[in-house]
């Protein structure tokens, strides 16, 4: 939903074209022009429910307006009220400029509770002896909003205090305290976004034992609401454990991006989600020379002996064409986990990888890039990955999740075991 805050003097002027120029008298100083705000329409696009509507109305006149020249030098910093009091007009030398609008009257904090900041930028030019109308500007949330919640099953296992620490910008964490099952932090944190990843660390008493878990989520950006949720699950041995997920089922269609990041677990079942797996499969590609002994992808055995190096050639089949191809990497070896995290590769988006991911593709040569979109058959060779992981004893699992053109999905695990 959008809330419109209109700053205008006349309905006619509101229809003016953005940055429209009109002639003025020649007795103005040569080499200078004017920037007019009389037709400014400041649109606050509140597409994320920040619960901040009440703070916008009284702050209308106090949005900060900053103008920088082509070299980045600040030429003007005023509130909108100050500009209105000066006849909605400022004088500037001819040249190219950048206008910045912000609802914050100071430096935006790296992280803060319930402190949404809306902003926008717009380029414009000043011509000597002419008037430039700035026109319409749309301000959007400049941060990432993060909330933390826990499922009833998870809370039933809480036996003492704990905390969830969320970090988006390095060195700027925010702690969501968990005092008890009935008392935990429900406020929203607002984070400046640095990079594309968010690290979530839980520490606390679960079933009488001190537990710690770390999970990294990718594709973090401004104008998002990341709803972290802790859920209980049961592992293959039948033991109760827990996971950290992003809730993708909230009604946030106004966000112009998919809320579910690559490699994240779907919380619950979406009743409107398409059914079936679309015939998606990943299998050993024997025709391409894959070792015949690789018959079960979840039980690959890699031992540190050169004579046991296997040809791991696989093929992904997706009859409806690939729309998303993600890989989540998990391991029980702390060293390997640290190496994967350093490459921003805990959750890989193969279609839109980050720059940091380049390192991991040198080690684990997964196919990647936008050329995967629409493909129905993709071969790939993981043989070279063996050399790199031989120094990391343990179980290394690559969970590949493919979503096809009809929204059908399937997750398939490939586990490499280093003895």
ZAMARGU-4260 file (C-alpha; in steps of 0.2 Angstrom, whole numbers, plus 5000, padded with zeros to 4 digits):
<rodrens>
0) 5000/5000/5000 | 5006/5017/4996 | 5004/5033/5007 | 5006/5049/4997 | 5013/5064/5005
5) 5010/5079/4993 | 5020/5095/4994 | 5013/5107/4981 | 5006/5124/4979 | 4994/5122/4965
10) 4986/5108/4956 | 4992/5115/4939 | 5010/5114/4945 | 5009/5097/4951 | 5006/5091/4933
15) 5023/5099/4928 | 5035/5087/4919 | 5049/5081/4930 | 5064/5093/4928 | 5055/5103/4916
20) 5064/5119/4911 | 5056/5136/4908 | 5065/5153/4903 | 5067/5167/4916 | 5072/5185/4914
25) 5090/5188/4908 | 5094/5200/4923 | 5098/5184/4933 | 5117/5181/4937 | 5125/5174/4922
30) 5130/5156/4924 | 5117/5152/4937 | 5100/5144/4936 | 5086/5139/4948 | 5079/5123/4955
35) 5061/5124/4959 | 5052/5113/4972 | 5035/5121/4969 | 5029/5106/4959 | 5037/5093/4970
40) 5027/5078/4973 | 5035/5067/4987 | 5028/5050/4986 | 5032/5039/5001 | 5031/5021/4995
45) 5028/5011/5011 | 5028/4994/5003 | 5035/4986/5018 | 5024/4986/5034 | 5036/4996/5045
50) 5022/5002/5057 | 5029/5019/5054 | 5014/5028/5046 | 5011/5038/5061 | 5029/5045/5061
55) 5028/5051/5043 | 5014/5064/5045 | 5023/5075/5058 | 5039/5074/5049 | 5033/5079/5032
60) 5042/5096/5033 | 5057/5090/5040 | 5063/5078/5027 | 5081/5082/5024 | 5086/5087/5006
65) 5104/5087/5001 | 5111/5092/4984 | 5128/5087/4978 | 5138/5092/4962 | 5145/5081/4949
70) 5161/5079/4960 | 5151/5073/4975 | 5153/5090/4985 | 5138/5095/4995 | 5131/5111/4989
75) 5115/5112/5000 | 5108/5104/5015 | 5091/5110/5021 | 5074/5103/5027 | 5060/5104/5015
80) 5052/5117/5027 | 5067/5128/5025 | 5065/5127/5006 | 5047/5131/5006 | 5050/5146/5017
85) 5062/5152/5004 | 5049/5152/4990 | 5052/5134/4985 | 5067/5139/4975 | 5086/5138/4977
90) 5100/5145/4966 | 5114/5134/4959 | 5128/5136/4946 | 5125/5128/4930 | 5130/5110/4930
95) 5124/5092/4934 | 5118/5088/4951 | 5111/5074/4962 | 5097/5077/4974 | 5095/5066/4990
100) 5080/5065/5001 | 5080/5057/5018 | 5067/5055/5032 | 5082/5054/5044 | 5089/5071/5051
105) 5106/5064/5054 | 5117/5049/5049 | 5107/5033/5047 | 5112/5021/5060 | 5120/5004/5055
110) 5106/4995/5065 | 5093/5001/5076 | 5076/4995/5084 | 5060/5002/5075 | 5069/5015/5066
115) 5064/5015/5047 | 5072/5027/5036 | 5064/5032/5019 | 5075/5040/5005 | 5077/5043/4987
120) 5089/5051/4975 | 5087/5060/4958 | 5099/5067/4945 | 5095/5084/4938 | 5104/5098/4928
125) 5104/5117/4930 | 5106/5128/4914 | 5111/5146/4916 | 5096/5157/4915 | 5083/5143/4916
130) 5071/5136/4929 | 5072/5117/4933 | 5057/5109/4941 | 5062/5094/4951 | 5045/5085/4949
135) 5040/5069/4958 | 5051/5059/4969 | 5047/5042/4977 | 5055/5038/4994 | 5057/5019/4999
140) 5064/5010/5014 | 5083/5011/5013 | 5086/4997/5026 | 5082/4979/5028 | 5069/4976/5041
145) 5072/4960/5052 | 5060/4951/5064 | 5063/4935/5074 | 5050/4923/5080 | 5049/4905/5086
150) 5037/4891/5083 | 5027/4884/5097 | 5036/4867/5096 | 5053/4876/5097 | 5047/4887/5112
155) 5041/4871/5121 | 5060/4865/5121 | 5066/4881/5128 | 5073/4878/5146 | 5082/4894/5149
160) 5087/4911/5142 | 5095/4913/5125 | 5098/4926/5111 | 5097/4927/5093 | 5111/4938/5085
165) 5108/4945/5068 | 5122/4953/5058 | 5121/4961/5041 | 5135/4974/5041 | 5151/4967/5048
170) 5154/4972/5066 | 5136/4979/5069 | 5126/4965/5077 | 5108/4966/5085 | 5103/4954/5099
175) 5085/4948/5100 | 5084/4941/5118 | 5075/4926/5123 | 5071/4926/5141 | 5058/4912/5141
180) 5045/4904/5130 | 5033/4919/5135 | 5046/4933/5135 | 5056/4937/5120 | 5061/4951/5109
185) 5047/4956/5096 | 5053/4972/5090 | 5059/4975/5072 | 5077/4979/5069 | 5082/4990/5054
190) 5099/4986/5046 | 5109/4996/5034 | 5114/4983/5020 | 5132/4980/5017 | 5135/4965/5005
195) 5121/4953/5001 | 5122/4941/5016 | 5114/4940/5034 | 5121/4929/5048 | 5110/4923/5061
200) 5117/4915/5077 | 5107/4907/5091 | 5114/4903/5108 | 5103/4897/5122 | 5096/4883/5133
205) 5086/4870/5123 | 5081/4854/5132 | 5092/4858/5147 | 5108/4859/5136 | 5117/4875/5129
210) 5114/4875/5110 | 5122/4886/5097 | 5118/4887/5078 | 5123/4898/5064 | 5115/4900/5047
215) 5119/4912/5033 | 5105/4919/5021 | 5109/4927/5005 | 5101/4940/4993 | 5099/4953/5007
220) 5094/4970/5001 | 5085/4986/5006 | 5066/4987/5005 | 5065/4969/5012 | 5057/4962/5028
225) 5066/4946/5033 | 5055/4936/5045 | 5067/4924/5054 | 5058/4909/5062 | 5065/4895/5073
230) 5057/4878/5070 | 5059/4861/5077 | 5062/4846/5066 | 5068/4828/5067 | 5084/4822/5059
235) 5087/4806/5050 | 5092/4797/5067 | 5075/4802/5074 | 5083/4815/5086 | 5074/4832/5089
240) 5084/4847/5082 | 5080/4864/5076 | 5082/4875/5060 | 5082/4893/5056 | 5071/4898/5041
245) 5064/4913/5033 | 5045/4913/5032 | 5040/4915/5014 | 5021/4913/5017 | 5018/4931/5023
250) 5007/4942/5012 | 5020/4954/5005 | 5017/4953/4987 | 5021/4972/4986 | 5040/4967/4988
255) 5047/4966/4970 | 5057/4951/4974 | 5055/4934/4981 | 5055/4933/5000 | 5063/4916/5000
260) 5081/4917/4998 | 5092/4903/4990 | 5094/4888/5000 | 5081/4893/5013 | 5069/4880/5020
265) 5051/4883/5016 | 5041/4885/5033 | 5025/4875/5032 | 5016/4871/5017 | 5008/4884/5006
270) 4990/4878/5001 | 4991/4887/4985 | 5008/4881/4980 | 5008/4869/4964 | 5009/4851/4968
275) 5022/4838/4962 | 5040/4840/4958 | 5038/4842/4939 | 5049/4827/4935 | 5064/4836/4941
280) 5079/4824/4944 | 5097/4824/4946 | 5106/4807/4942 | 5124/4800/4938 | 5127/4803/4920
285) 5135/4787/4915 | 5135/4791/4897 | 5147/4806/4901 | 5159/4794/4910 | 5152/4795/4928
290) 5159/4780/4939 | 5148/4765/4938 | 5149/4763/4957 | 5140/4780/4960 | 5122/4774/4961
295) 5116/4783/4977 | 5119/4801/4977 | 5117/4802/4996 | 5131/4790/4999 | 5146/4795/4990
300) 5162/4789/4998 | 5178/4799/4995 | 5194/4794/5004 | 5211/4803/5004 | 5219/4791/4992
305) 5222/4796/4974 | 5217/4778/4967 | 5199/4782/4975 | 5196/4798/4965 | 5180/4796/4957
310) 5173/4804/4941 | 5157/4813/4948 | 5148/4818/4932 | 5129/4822/4935 | 5115/4828/4925
315) 5100/4838/4931 | 5083/4836/4921 | 5069/4848/4922 | 5056/4845/4909 | 5047/4862/4912
320) 5063/4872/4911 | 5073/4879/4926 | 5068/4895/4934 | 5078/4894/4950 | 5093/4883/4954
325) 5100/4884/4972 | 5113/4874/4982 | 5114/4874/5001 | 5131/4868/5008 | 5132/4860/5025
330) 5146/4851/5034 | 5151/4844/5051 | 5169/4851/5048 | 5171/4868/5056 | 5186/4872/5044
335) 5176/4868/5029 | 5161/4878/5035 | 5172/4893/5038 | 5180/4892/5020 | 5162/4890/5013
340) 5156/4905/5023 | 5171/4916/5017 | 5166/4913/4999 | 5148/4918/5004 | 5143/4901/4998
345) 5133/4893/5012 | 5118/4896/5001 | 5122/4898/4982 | 5110/4905/4970 | 5117/4897/4954
350) 5107/4908/4942 | 5112/4925/4951 | 5128/4921/4960 | 5137/4935/4970 | 5155/4941/4966
355) 5161/4932/4981 | 5155/4915/4975 | 5168/4915/4961 | 5180/4906/4973 | 5168/4892/4977
360) 5165/4889/4958 | 5184/4886/4956 | 5183/4872/4970 | 5165/4865/4966 | 5162/4868/4948
365) 5143/4870/4948 | 5135/4877/4932 | 5130/4894/4935 | 5123/4910/4927 | 5107/4916/4919
370) 5110/4904/4904 | 5103/4891/4916 | 5085/4899/4915 | 5074/4888/4904 | 5086/4874/4902
375) 5078/4857/4903 | 5094/4847/4904 | 5110/4853/4912 | 5126/4842/4914 | 5139/4846/4927
380) 5155/4838/4934 | 5160/4838/4952 | 5175/4828/4951 | 5187/4842/4954 | 5179/4846/4971
385) 5187/4830/4978 | 5205/4838/4978 | 5199/4853/4988 | 5189/4844/5002 | 5201/4830/5005
390) 5209/4841/5019 | 5192/4842/5028 | 5187/4825/5035 | 5169/4823/5038 | 5152/4824/5029
395) 5149/4838/5016 | 5132/4839/5009 | 5126/4849/4994 | 5107/4851/4994 | 5102/4856/4976
400) 5085/4864/4975 | 5077/4866/4957 | 5061/4876/4954 | 5054/4874/4937 | 5044/4886/4925
405) 5028/4881/4933 | 5033/4884/4951 | 5036/4865/4955 | 5052/4861/4965 | 5063/4847/4971
410) 5078/4846/4982 | 5091/4832/4980 | 5106/4829/4991 | 5124/4824/4986 | 5134/4820/5001
415) 5153/4818/5000 | 5161/4809/5014 | 5180/4811/5018 | 5187/4798/5030
</rodrens>
